[in-house]
Each structure stands twice: as C-alpha cells, then as structure tokens.
Amino acid sequence: MSQAKQPQITTINVSDYSGDETLSGVTWEDFYPGTSQAIFYIHIGCVIISIFGCFGNVFTMMIISKWSNISSGAAFIWGLALTDLVAVFIDGILEILLQMFGIVIASLNSFVCAAFNFLSWVTTMWSFYITVLFSLDKCFAVLFPFKGYFLFITLNHI
C-alpha cells in the first residue's frame, strides 16, 4: 500500500523574532504573500471600477445638464451623480492608488487625513439626504398628482 504524500508545511520559528530583536523590514506581507497578492489585485479591480464610475457620473451630469427642462427628479439624480463622483474619486482612486504606491493618507499629516475623512463623510451624508429627498419627491408626486405639478417646478438649467 502506498502512502499519500504529506504536504510540506513551512513553519516560522517565533523565537527568532522575539526578544530584543526588531522586525524593522518585515511586514505582514512577508508572512502572507498570497493574501498580499490577492489584496493587490482587489485594489487594481477597485481602481478600474472607480474609473468607470467616474466616467459614468460625468456622462450622467453632462446629459442632464443639456436638457432644456429639468424635472426635480433629474435634478436630484444630477446631485447624486456629483456626490458619487467626488466619493468615488477620493475613496476609490486617490486613496487606493496612493496606498498602492506606499503612501498612507493617515500618515501624511493631520490636515490631509482630516480633509479626506471630511470629504468622504460629507459625500456619504449628502448621498443619503439626496436619496431621501428624491424618495419624498416621488412620494408627493404619487400622493398629490395635481398639486405636485405646481409644487415641483421644472428647472431651466442646473
């Protein structure tokens, strides 16, 4: 009877890395190279999707801006596209690309870190509020179809 081959297990001697010695050049990526490579490819995918999202939001804003009469729903969609554009550009492109090149926003300085966090928070909150306003607009349009015509005036431009 032949025995199954046992997989080779690589172990790290913890005693080599404890005590007074420091791990100045060792990161978690050295211990888990497969996970590090998977995260790298996920970051590349996020950047590519974010770039397409930026183009989509810009095209949406351009198309709605060209309309002669803009309904309240279209104005809300335009605002939502703007906040999403800012959020995707900051969180999806700038932050991830800088991180891929070894620049962590939190370690730059407190102003840059605070500005990125503030813009991320503001765009998220505005997205929530615009979505709620859009839903209320459509709710009033359904509940009061004839009064809604006079309440929600169409805009000539954004």
N, C-alpha and C positions, 0 to 999 in steps of 0.2 A: 504494500500500500504506500502510495506517495503522499507526503505531507504537503499541505498548502504552504506557499511561500509567505513568510511573515513580512509585513511591510516594515520598511526601515523608519524608525522614529528618531528624529533628531531632538536631542534634549539640550537645554542650556543650563549650565551649572550656575545656579544662583549665587553660590559662594564667591564666584569670580566677580560678581557685580555688587557685592555688599561690602560694608565696612567703610573705610575712609576713602576708597577709590570713588571717583565720579564718572558718570557716563556722559561726558561732555559732547561727544559726537554721535551718540546713539539715540535714536528716536524710536517710536513705536513702529514706524515703517520698516525699520531694520528687522524687527521681530516678526512682523506680519506682511511680507512683501506682496502676497496675493491679494490681501484686503486693500493694501495701498494702491495696487494697480487697478482694482475694481472701482475704488473711490475716484481715481483719476479719470477713468472712462465715464463714470457718472457725471463728474464735473464737466467733461467735454460735452456730453449729451445735454446737460442743463444750459450750457452756454449757447449751443446750437439752437435749442428750443427757444431760448430767450431772444436770440437774434431774430428768429421768425416771428416771435410775439411782438417785438418792437416794430418790425415792418408791418405786421397786421394792424397794430394800433395806429400807426402813422397813416396807413391807407384808409382806415375807417374814419379817422379825423378829417382827412383830405376830402373824402367822398361826401361826408355830411356837411362840410364847410361849403361845398359847391352848390348845395341845394338852394333854391330861391326861397322857399318857405320851409322852415324847420319846426316840426312839432315838438312838444315838450318831451316826449319820449326820445326823440332823436337827440335833443339837447342833453338829456341825461346820459344817453349812450356815448355822446362825444366827451362828456366829463369823465365818464367811467373809463373810456379809452385813454384819456390823458393821465389819469391817476395810475392806470395799469402800466402805461408806457414808462412813467417815472419809476414805479416799483420794479418792473422787470429790468430796466436798465441798471438801476442801482444794485438790487439784490441778485439779479440773475447774470449780469455781465460784469460790472465793475468789481463787485465783491469776490466773485468766484475767480475771475481772471487774475486779480491781484493775489488771491490766496494760492492759485496755481503757480505763480511766479515767486512765492515765498513771502509775500507782503501781507501781513495780517492787519486789518483795519484797526483793531483794538490796540495794537502795539505801536501804531504810528504816533499819534498824540491824542490828547483828550478831546480837542476840538473836532478833529476829523471823525473820530469814533462817535462823538455825540451828534454830529451833523448827519452821519449815515443812519444812526439809530432813529433820530428825529424824523428824517425824511421817510424812512421805512414805516414808522409808526403813523405819520400823517397820511401817507398814501393808503395804508390799510384802513384807517378810520374813515377817510373820505370815500373809499370804495364801499364800505358798509353803509354809510349815510346816503350815498347816491343810489345804491340798490334799494334801500328802504324808501327813499323819495320816489324813485321810479315805480315801485310797487304801489305806493299810496296814490300816485298819479293815475295809474291804470285802474285802481280800485274805485276812485272817484269817477273816472270816466265810465265805468260799468254801472255804478250805483246811480249816478246822476247824468245820464247821457245828454240831455238837452241843456242843463245848466253847465255841464262840463265844457261845452263849446264856448261859452262866454268866460268861464273861469280860467281856462288854459289857452291863452292866446298864442298863436304861432309866431315864431320869431322870423325876422327878415334875414338875419345873419347871426353868426356866433362871434 
